[in-house]
Every structure is written in C-alpha cells, then in structure tokens.
C-alpha cells in the first residue's frame, strides 16, 4: 500500500463468497436513516473532513461530492481553502470546472466571479450585480494536514471547534522530536451510513472476535459534542511481539466524524497518534480517512526502523479496519437491537449521536462525564486512580 491513498475500488474480496448487502437490505436500511421534512436525507451537523491538505493545491479548483451534492473547493492566493456549492445560481454551470482568480472562483460558463462567501463580485458584461447572485458557502478549517468543512442543514454557524492534534497529546509528548515525519495514511470509500462507524467505537463486544483485542477495562467518554473510550488489554496483533504487553487506548471523537486516538504499551516501546475521519458522499456511501504517526520511546531507536514501524502499523490498521468494513457493507441496521449487558453503551451512543441530526432548538441536555480528562499514559501509570474515579462517578450518577 505504501504511503499512497487507497480507494475501495482497489480492494479484492477474492476469498469472499458473501456479497455486499442486497438491494432489499440496502432499502430497509435507508428507511431508518434521518430525513428532512421533504423526505431527503438529513446529514449530520458538524465538522467533516473532506481531504488531506496536499489534495488542494494553490490556484486549483477541486470538485468533491459530499452530502449528496457537488462542492467546489479552491485555495486562493492567500493560501486559504474555500468551499462553495458547485452549481452557479445564474444558469447552473458547474463552478468546479472554473478557475481561481486571486481569491475568487470564476464560473466556466459566463465568467461570473464568486468570493469565498459565495457572493458574486464580478460580472464581466454587466455593472449591476443582482442581489440574489449568491451560492451557498461552507466554513472551512485546516489542521493536522487535513481540510474540514462545517455542514448544517439549518445553515447555522459552527457551535463547536476541534482542537489541534497537539492539544490531545499527553503532557510532554507533543514535541516533534522522535516522531515519524508526516502521516502514514489511507483513504477508502465504503457503502454504509456514518452511524455504523461511530457506533462501532462503543461496541466493545466485537473487539476480541473481530480484532483480537482482549479488553481488561473499558470506560466510556461523554462530554457534550465529544464521545469516545478509554481501554486497556492484550492485543494479539498490534502488541504480539512482547508477551503479556498491554495496549492502552484513548480515543475521542470530536463531533460526528473526526476522531483522535492515542495508544501506548506497558513495554513503552512506541507511542502512536491516529487520526480517523469520515464524510458522507450520499445516504449510503461515505469516504473514510486514516492517518498514523509513531514515536519511539528509546533514544537509540534508528529513524529508518521507526519509519518502517509506522508503515507496518498503518498496514496492520488497514487490515483491521477492513474487517469492520466487511461487516458494515453486509449488515442490516437494527433500530431496536436486542442487546446484552456487556455489549457496550450502544443505546446511549445513539442518543449522543442523535444530537447532530436534531434541530438546535430541540437539543436535549448534553451527556457528560469526566473520563476525557485522563491521558493515555494515565491509563498505564495511574490505573488504580482511573478505576476509582470511574467507579465513584458511576455511583454518583
């Protein structure tokens, strides 16, 4: 796979006899997704990754299809990425086939120019610009070598921000020394709804049979627009080289589709930081991104060996992720699943996730606990304190 991005079309399910979901199963799943009053799919409010920064070169227009619509991205001469609804309000030409003029986007049909707010600022053959000459624009952010846009079916402004990856690191670990240079990454298109991806994060029952992760302790995170988990146990694949080496994981989703994960081990051989994100293309298809950087905790560890370790980690993560994809692309969504006591808080996760599909005026009281305050090194080095705090909070809840 190397450092290149990999797409779903490249995958080979040669050993599979089970095909993807039938048309009937897909139709049953689509009957359960959130919808707007007009019956069209409702997509989650929040920040969504739309690509790596290097996919948006200066002076070029990049077409992308997300949220059931064509979007036109462009990086202006000031270096900022902008995003517009791609269809010109004039006569409907595709703006993503246009060109960048300074910080504006020029329509390929009549050369009308639009600024980053979607407002027409120039018509070459008319001095008076119609007041309604405006297309929808989307707020953008650029961090961690990724580009994000804010999507809201109510057309509201962002109501939360995502902290940079460095803010997520344990104290003292955010420096650049010892880390691999750049993300080892992959990208894949998946035939499923985003709810399957986020729900997978709290489905602790699948970790051993699917991924070989025998979890000793699993703690949920709830904090407004954030969710996630803290856990530790024995991973038979990622930590298989050291006997009884525990793998500690702290994973936090910021909003419906952007997640940071930090991992370390008892052996303290490596730390890894992982970025995962996904964005809906349409009601039953999404794009998923994965990136990992690795740090060796031994000063004598050769840089070239660290780079190989990072690439190996990416390869292993890709294979593990494809085990989830295999299930997602074939399963039926159960609106009322029959759960057991140790499945994980799937019902609670669904309540948390529903906030991103709910009008702001109708939002319920947010879920909250204090588990997000622990670092991944706390899970390893202050384990008794973490457990005691969790038990105390559970009693008082």
N, C-alpha and C positions, 0 to 999 in steps of 0.2 A: 504493500500500500504506500510506503514511503511517506514523504511529507505532503503529498498531494491530497486534494479533496477527493472523496469517493462518493459516487452517487448510487442511489438504489438500482438504477438500470444496469450497473456493473455487477450486481450480485448474482451468484449462481446457487440456486437451491437444488443442486443436482441430486442430492440424496433424498429430497422430499417427495413423498407420494401425496401429501396433503396440499391442495392448492390454497390460494388465498380465499377469503370469505366469498361465498356465493353472492350473486346479485340479491337474492332474497334476504340473506343475512345482513348485507350492507343496508338494504332498505329498512329493515327492522331497526338497525342501529340509528339510522338517520331520523326515524320517528321519535327518538328520545333526546335529540340534541336541542339546546336552547334556540328559540326563534324570536324574531321581532314580530310586531303586530301585523305586518304584511306577509308573514309566513317565510320570509327569507332567513337564512342562518344568522344567528347572533354570535359575533366573535368577541373574545374576552377583552375587556377594558384593561389596558396596562402597557408596559414597555415590552416590546418584542424585538429580538434580534432579527436583522434582515441580511446579515452577511459580515464577512471579515473586512476590515478597513482597506486592505490592499485590493479588494474587488471593486473599489470605487475610485478610479484614478482621476486626478485633476483634469478638468476640461472635457470629461466624457459623460455621456448620458447612459445610465444603466437601467434597463427595463426589468422589473420583477413582478411576479404575480402572487399577491398575498391577499388574504381577507376577501377572496372572491372577486378581486378587481385588479386591473393593471395599474402599476405605480411607476412613476418616472423618478429615478434618483439621479442627482448630479452633484459634483463637487465643484464649487465656484472658484474663482481666482483667489478668494480669501482663505481657501482651504476647508471650508465648512461643507458638509454634506446636507443637501436639501431633498425633500420628498414631496411630490405633487401627484394628485390624481392625474393619470396619464392622458385623459381624453379632454381635448380643448373644448371649452364651452362655446366656442364660435361655431364650428361646423363638425366637431367631433374627431379631428385628426389625432393621431397617437403622438403625444408630446415626447415619448421615449425614443422616437425616431428623429427628434430635433437635434439642436446643438446648443452648446453652452456659449453664451455671450457675456463675459465678465462674471457677474453673479446671477444672471438671468438665464432662463431657458427659452429658446426660440422655437416656435411651432414650425414643423416642416412644410405646412400647407400654405399659410399666408404670412409667415414670418412675424406673427404677433409674439411679443416677449412677456414672460411672466417672472415675477420675483419669487423669492423663497416663501412668501406668504400666500402665493397663488394668485396675486393680483396682476392683471395685465398693466404693464407700464409703458408699452410702446406698440403702436400700430403704424407700420411704415407708410401707409397710404391714407391715414386719417388722423387729424389733430385731436379730435374729441374721442376719448375712450369711454365706451358705455360703462355705466356704474356696475352693471352685472357681469362685467368681463372678469370673472374670477373663478378659479378652480380650487378644489379642496387641497389644503396643505396639511402636512403632518409634522409635529415637533420631532426633532431628532436629537440623539445624544451619541457621542463617540467615546468609548472607554474600553480598556483591555484589548485593544486592537479589533474591536467589534463596533458595528453601527446598529443602533436601535431606533425604532420609531414608536411614538405613542399612538395607540389606536383606541378610539372610544366611540361607540355607536351613538352616544348622546352629544358628540362633538365637544366634550369638555376638555379643560386643561389638565395636565398631569397632576395627580393628587398624591404621588409619592415619587421618590428618586431612588435609584440604585447606587449604592456606594461602590467605589472602585475596588478591584480585587485586593489591592494592597491593604485596604481597611479591614478586610476579612481575615487577614493572616494573624496567627498568634503573635503576641508581642515579641519583637526582635527578629521575626522571620521574614519581614517584608523587604529586606535589603536585596540587592541584585546579586550579591556575591554567592557563588556556588550554584546558582540556578541555571538550568538549560536556557539557551537563547531562543526565544520565540516558541510559539505553540506547536506541539505535535498534534495534528488535528485531522478530523474527517467530517464529512457532511453527507447526509443521506436523506432521500425523500421516502416517506413512509405513508402507507394507506391506512390511516386511522385518525381518530379525533384526539385533540390535545389532552382531553380529560384522562385518556388511558396512560399517558406519560406521567402526569402529575400524580395520579392515583397509585402508580407503581412505586412512588417514593415512600409510601407508608405501608405497603403490602409486605410486611416482614416475613409472612409465611412462605413467600416464593424464593427467599434469598438462598436457602440451602438447596432445594431441589433444582433450581434453575442456575444459580451462580456459584454454588459450592461455598457459601459463606455461612458458617455455623455461628449464629449470634448468641453471645452470652447475655448482653444487656442492650436494650433498645429504648430510647427515650424520644418522645415527640417534641417538636418545636412549634409553638403557635405565638405569633406576635403581629397582629394586625394583617398587613399585606404579606407577611413572611410566614413560611412554614418550612418544615424540614425534620431532620432526625439526627440524634447522636447515638452512636452504637459502637460496640466492640465485640470481637470474637475471633475465631480462627478461619482464615480464608485459605481454602485448599489449593487455590491457583495463584493469586497475586502474592501470597506470602508463603508459598510452598517450599522455598529454598531454606528456610530456617524452621526447625522443628518447634512446634508449640508457640510460634511467633504470633502474637495477637495483632490484628489490624484494627486501628481506631479511625472512625469516620465521623466527620461533622459536615453535614450537608444542609444548605439553606437555600430555599427558593425565594427570590425577591419578586413578588408578583406571580402571575400565572405561568411564566415561561422562561425565566432566566435564573440559573442555579449555579452556586459556588459549592464546591466540595473540597475539603482538606482531609488528607489521610496521612497517618504515620504508623509506626510499628513499635513493638517492645524492643526489637533489636536496634531501633533508631538508625537503621541503615539509610533510609530515604524518607523524605517528606515529599508529598505531591500536592499540587493545587490543580483542580479540574474546573473547567467552565463548560456547562452544558446549556443549550438553549433550543427553543423550537418555536416555529411560527406557522399558523395555518395558511395553506395555499387555497383550499376551499373547504367545504363542510366535512370532507372525509379524507383529506390529504394534508400532510404537514412536512415542513423541512426541519431537519434536526442537525445541530452542530455540536461537536465535541472538541475540546482542546485541553491539553495537559502540559504542565511544566513540572520538572523534578529537581529536587535539591539533595545532594549527598551530604550527610552529616559527618563524614570523615574527611579531614583536610587533604589526606593523601589520595583521595579517590580521583583517578585520571579523568580529565574532562571528556575525552573521547568515549570512555566507558559510561559516563553519565548520559551522554547523548544517546548511546545505544540502549541504555536502560529506559530512557524516556520513550524512545521509539518502540521498544518492546512493551512498555506499559500501554502505549496507545494501541498497539496491535491486540493485546490481551483485552483491553477495554472494548475495542471494536467487536471482538468475538463475543464477549459477554453481552454487549448491547444487542447484538443480532439475535441472541437467544430470547430477549424480550420482544424484539420486532416480530419474530416468528409467531409468538403468541398473539400479539396485538392485531396483526393483519388477518387473523383467523377467528377471533373470538366474537361472541355476542355480548353486548353491553347489558348487564342486568341492572335495571333501575331499582329493584328491590332484591339485592343479593341475599342469599342465605349464608350468614357469617358465623364463625365460631369465635371463642373467647380470645384466641391468640393470633387472629388474622392481622391485627393492627387496626388503628382507628380509621378505617375506610369511610364509615358513615360521617365521622367528624371532618375528615378531609373534604368530603363532598360538600358539607356545609361551608367550610372555609372557601373552597373553590367557587361556590355559587356567587360570592360577592362580586366577582369580576364579570358576571352576567346579569347583575341586578342594577336597576336604576339607582343612582346615587341617593335620591330622596327616600328610597325604601331600604337602604342598607341596614342590616341588623348590627347589634353590638359586636365589635370585633373579638375574636378569640385571643387569649393571651396567657402565656406562662413565662418563666424566666430561663428556660433551658438554652435560649440563644446566647446567653451571656457567657457560657462555658466555651473555652477554646478546645481544639482537638488535643493539645498537649495536656490540658486539664483532665481529659478522659483517661489519659495514660498515667499521669503523675499525681492526680488528686482524685482518684476514682472513688474512694470512700466518701469524700465530701460531695461529689456529684450525686451519688446514690442517695445520701442522706437528705440533700436539698430537694431532690425529686420526690422522695417519699414524704417529706414534710409538706411540700406544696400539694401533693395529691390528697393528703389528709385535710388540708385547709380549704381545698377547692369545693 
